């Protein structure tokens, strides 16, 4: 059941956690100045793509919306399932149309973390006032960024800079290990977001997935520079390619295929396609598929993707 704004405000006033009894901090967010608990105990995260950042900062998360990428049986993302299980995190239902505000309200959160990329970020942006009437809501920008920026942003707001520094240092150490352990395929590399085989998208070289591969030594094909007029889709971290220019856009000798979901087009689908089968990477067998969590990832997703790179391209 999805509550109306009026009922929601009245219910929140009656049931919300007594924040006045907590020590509060005034902080700056992308949605303005808000007051947040100095030591939040009942955190809800309304985007699975940013949940790992909250765990990485050392918080136990009370509830998180169900993950649609690499989901476990519980509804966690597999990349942060371990800290979620340790915290006893509950999974909150949601759908493409919106959040279940009655469910959110019933958890009596003292802090909500929402926003970020993808549909959950769009929904949180539209419902920000409603969410803020339940509990202080830290909104993460919906524009494309790398996980380090999101982590630093949350760390500053929540007073966890030491934890953020440790996570970034751990990532950099792992990058050095993986970079030394792999042998690169023919370069440069282009990144194809796999949804439907007849409608391929490329990931611009300045977005999170290509940049992570660049960290371990991959040469990124400057495909967005070659097609500056191509229109970005969604939040701007992918660009749809028409069939007429697909052979030019994906002409790099290596393709990393990034699936949107478990049902996305596969290497076999590319090989069977009359246009994409002629791509050099397809003809030479240099198309490499990564899991769907390698797209729009947080700290834990970044580490999991590094593991995949190390295994796939081991010397």
N, C-alpha and C positions, 0 to 999 in steps of 0.2 A: 504494500500500500504506500502510495506516494502522497505526502501531506501537502496541503496548500500552504502558501507563505504565512497566512494569518494564523492558522492552527499551529504551525511550526513555531512561530514566535511566542505564542501563549504557552505552548508545551515546554519550550526551552526555558522560559522564565520560571516555570514551576519545578522543572526536574534537573536543570543544569548543575554541574558540580559547583560548590560554593567557592569560586575563585578568589573571592575577597579574603578568604582565610589563608591563601597562599602568598608567598613572596612573589612579586611580579617584576618583570623587566620590560622597559619600553624599548622597542626595537624598530628598525626601518626595514620594510619589505617592499617588494615591487608594487604592492597595493597600498602603500602608505605606512604610517606609524601605527603600531598596535602594541598592546601589552600582552606578554606571554608569561606563563609560570616559569620561575627560575629553575624548578626541578619538576617538570611534568611527569605524571605517573600514569596517565590514561590517554595515550596517544593513538589517534586513528590516522592512517595513511590512505588517501583516496586515489592513489595511482601506483600500481605495482612496479612501474618503471622507476620510481624514486624511493621505494621502500628500503632497498638495499643501502641507500645513503643514510637513512635514519638508523638502521641497525649498525652501520659502520661507525656512527658517532657514539655508539655505546648505549643506545636506548632500547628498552624493551617496548615493543609495539603491542598495544592491546588489540587492535583490529586493523585489517588491511583489506581492500577490495580484491576480489578474486582475480588471479592472473590469467590472461589469455595466451601468454607465451610460455612454453615449456612448463605447463602446470603440473603439479603433483596431484595425488588423489585428494589431498586436503584443499587444494585450490591455491597453494603457494606457487611462486616461481621456483623452479628447481635450483636456481642459483643462490637464493637466500633462504631456502627451506630450513637449513640447519639452525640459524639464529631464530627463525620464526618458531620452530618446534621448541627450542630451548625456552623461549619467552611465553609459550602457550598462546601465540597470536591467533585470534579468531578471524575467520574469513567472512567478509561482508558482501552480500549480494549487490549486484548492479547490472544494468543492461545499457544498450546503446542510447536509450532515451533519457536515462538519468540515474541518480543514486536513490537508494531507499532511505529517505530521511527519518522515517520512524525507527529503522534499525540503527541508524547513526545516533539518534537521540537516546535510544534505549541503552546505549553503552556509556552514557554520561561522560564523554571525553572532557579532559581539561586542556587538550590541544589537538588541533586538526592540521595535518600537513597535506596539501592538495595542489593541483596544478600539474605542471610538467607536460611533456609531449603526449600526443595521441588523444583519443576520444575522452579518457578520464580528465585530461587537462582542460579540454573544451567544456566539458560538463561542469567542472569546478569553477571555471571562469564565469559561466552563466549563473551559477548558484552561489557565488561568493558571499553575497549578503545573507542568504539563508544559512549557510554554514557558519558564518561569523556570529549569527544569533544563537547558535548552539554552543560554540566554544571559540576561543581565539584561533584564527585560521592563518597559518603561514602559507602564502601562495607562492609556488615556484613558477617562474616564467614559462610560457608555453612555446617560446621560440627555440629553434634548434641550438643546442650547446653541447659541450662535453661534460661527462660526469664529474670531472674535477671542479668545474664551475658551480654545478649544483651543490656539491658537497661543501665547498667553501662558503657558499651563500647560506646554507642551513647551519653550518658550524658557527658562523658569525652571529646569526640570530639566536641560536640555542646555546651559545657559550661553550662550544666543544672544539676549539681550534686545535688543541693538542691531538685529539682523536683524528681530526681531518688530516693533519700533518703526517701522522703515523700511517694512515691509509694510503695517502699519496706516495709516501716513501716506500711502502711495501709494494705498490704497483710499479714504481720505477725500478726497484730491485728485480722484480719478476720480469719486467721488460728486458733488462740486461741479460738475464738468464736465458730467456726465450730467443732473443736476438742472436746469442752466441751458439744456440743449439740447433738452428734451422738452416736449411739450404733453400734459397729462394728459387721459385720457378722463373721462367722467362719474364722479364719486366719490360714495360710497366704493367700495372694491374688496374682493371676497372671493376667497379662493384655494381652488380645488378640486383635490384630488389625484385624478388620473384613473387608475383601475385598470380596473374594469368599469363600464359606463355605468349599470347598474342598482344599483350600490353605491357612490355617491359619498362622498368624504371631504372635510372641510374642514381646512385648515391653520390652527390657532389663531393669532391675530394677534400673539402674543408668541413665535412661533417664527421660525426663520432666514429663510425665504423672504419672508414678509410684512414682516419688519423691514427687509430689504434694500430692498424697494420703498418702505417708509416713509422710508428714508434719502434717497431722491431725490424725495420730495414726495407720494407716494400717501397718501390717507386710508384707513386700514385699518378695514374693517367689524368691529365688536366682536362677531363671531358667537359666540365662546366665552362671552362675558358673557351673551348672550341665551339660550344653551343650556348653563347651568352643570352640568346633570346628565348631559349627553352623555358617554359613556365613551370615553376616549382609547384608541387602538389602538397596537400595537407598542411603541416606546419612548416614546410620549406626544406625538409631534409631528404626529399626525393624528387625526381623530375621524370615525368612520363615521356617516353620516346615513341614517335610515330614509326610505323613499319618502314616508311620510306627512308628514314635516317638511321635505323637500328644498326645496319652493318657498319656505318661510320662511327656511331657513338660507342659501339662495343668492339672496336677494331683492335684493342690491346691484345697482346699475346696470352695474357692470363685474365680470367674472370673469376671473381669470388661471388658466388651465388648466395644471396642473403634472403632466406624465405620469410615472407610475411607471416605465415602460419604453417601448420603441419600439412595443410592441403595445397600449398603453393606449388607452382611449376617446378619440376625437377630437371636434372641434367638430361635424363632420358627424354623429357618433353622438348628440351632445346634441340636434341639430336633428331627428333622427329619433325621439327618445324622446318618448312621449306626455306624460310629466310634465315632464321637463327642458326640452323645447322651449318651454314656457310661461314660462320664467324671463325676466324683463325683459332681462337682458344678452344672452340668446340671441335673443330677438325683435328687439332693436335692433342686433344685430351687434357687440356689445361684449364678445365672448369672445376672449381673446388667449392663444395657446399659447406656452409657453416650452420649451426643451429639457429633457430629463430631468436634466441636470446642475445645474439650478436648484433641486434638492431635496437636502438634506443635503450641502451643498457646503463646500469649504475655501477658502483664499485664492484659488487660481486659479479655482475655480468661481464665486466671488463676482465676480471681475473679468470673467469670461466672461458672467455674467448681466447685469452692468451694460452690456456691449456690446450684448446682445440688447435691453435696455430702450431704449438710445439709438437703435438702428435701428428698433425697432417703433413708438416714440412720438415720432420726430423731428418737430420743428416744421415 
